Amino acid sequence: MSSTDRRTQVLAVAAREFADGGLRGASIEAIARAAGITQPYVFRIFGSKKALFLEVVADSFDQLVGSMQAAAEGATGLDALSAMGARYNALLADRTALQLQLQAYAACGDPEVREAVRDHLAHLWNTVAGTTGLDAVTVKTFLAYGMLLNTNAALGLAEVDTRWARGIRTRIKAGLFRHITSRTNR
């Protein structure tokens, strides 16, 4: 296996391990075993557990942002926002990607992780704002709803048939954001 293929393999294995255990709970030994290599080889490729985590998180955010941007290609405004939202909702079916995103936020007690995750969130913000051309309040509302979608997916609320769970699952309808402006959100 080429070094590039091996690196890709280890990143995929590490994504699953970090999604399940986070930065603190993930095991380099388990990653190495699943990849069929030794622990020292993992460290030789990535340097440290945190460096591997940061690379996995970066790849995950890059895939998320790229996918949302591709979904909105050729659209602007609320049409672009709607396409991005639909794509994001579909991406939540990938449990590993969802949990990895949540683990990235959970690991922000570490200053280096916090700075990296801030940069990824800034890239997501700039992509949504730049692609849609919408104001900051609308972008903020959109991203806040995305965090609620994360919670829904993490808790498996699609399987809960209670009034509160159905309420949380309510879909955003076209035009919902039209009333939210810098003037109305003070």
ChimeraX attribute file (.defattr): number of C-alpha atoms within 10 A of each C-alpha:
attribute: neighborCount
match mode: 1-to-1
recipient: residues
	/A:1	7
	/A:2	7
	/A:3	9
	/A:4	9
	/A:5	10
	/A:6	16
	/A:7	16
	/A:8	12
	/A:9	16
	/A:10	22
	/A:11	21
	/A:12	16
	/A:13	19
	/A:14	25
	/A:15	26
	/A:16	19
	/A:17	22
	/A:18	26
	/A:19	25
	/A:20	16
	/A:21	15
	/A:22	22
	/A:23	23
	/A:24	12
	/A:25	11
	/A:26	19
	/A:27	17
	/A:28	20
	/A:29	14
	/A:30	15
	/A:31	23
	/A:32	19
	/A:33	13
	/A:34	15
	/A:35	19
	/A:36	12
	/A:37	14
	/A:38	16
	/A:39	16
	/A:40	13
	/A:41	11
	/A:42	21
	/A:43	15
	/A:44	10
	/A:45	14
	/A:46	18
	/A:47	12
	/A:48	13
	/A:49	17
	/A:50	15
	/A:51	15
	/A:52	22
	/A:53	27
	/A:54	19
	/A:55	17
	/A:56	24
	/A:57	26
	/A:58	18
	/A:59	16
	/A:60	20
	/A:61	21
	/A:62	15
	/A:63	13
	/A:64	18
	/A:65	22
	/A:66	13
	/A:67	16
	/A:68	24
	/A:69	23
	/A:70	14
	/A:71	19
	/A:72	22
	/A:73	13
	/A:74	10
	/A:75	16
	/A:76	18
	/A:77	16
	/A:78	18
	/A:79	15
	/A:80	23
	/A:81	27
	/A:82	21
	/A:83	19
	/A:84	25
	/A:85	21
	/A:86	15
	/A:87	18
	/A:88	19
	/A:89	14
	/A:90	10
	/A:91	15
	/A:92	18
	/A:93	12
	/A:94	10
	/A:95	15
	/A:96	18
	/A:97	22
	/A:98	18
	/A:99	22
	/A:100	25
	/A:101	21
	/A:102	17
	/A:103	20
	/A:104	24
	/A:105	16
	/A:106	14
	/A:107	17
	/A:108	16
	/A:109	9
	/A:110	11
	/A:111	10
	/A:112	14
	/A:113	21
	/A:114	16
	/A:115	12
	/A:116	17
	/A:117	21
	/A:118	14
	/A:119	13
	/A:120	18
	/A:121	15
	/A:122	12
	/A:123	15
	/A:124	20
	/A:125	18
	/A:126	15
	/A:127	16
	/A:128	26
	/A:129	19
	/A:130	15
	/A:131	20
	/A:132	22
	/A:133	16
	/A:134	17
	/A:135	14
	/A:136	14
	/A:137	17
	/A:138	22
	/A:139	20
	/A:140	14
	/A:141	13
	/A:142	19
	/A:143	17
	/A:144	12
	/A:145	14
	/A:146	16
	/A:147	13
	/A:148	13
	/A:149	20
	/A:150	19
	/A:151	15
	/A:152	16
	/A:153	20
	/A:154	15
	/A:155	11
	/A:156	11
	/A:157	17
	/A:158	12
	/A:159	10
	/A:160	11
	/A:161	9
	/A:162	9
	/A:163	9
	/A:164	10
	/A:165	15
	/A:166	14
	/A:167	9
	/A:168	14
	/A:169	15
	/A:170	8
	/A:171	9
	/A:172	13
	/A:173	8
	/A:174	11
	/A:175	11
	/A:176	10
	/A:177	16
	/A:178	9
	/A:179	11
	/A:180	14
	/A:181	14
	/A:182	11
	/A:183	8
	/A:184	8
	/A:185	9
	/A:186	6
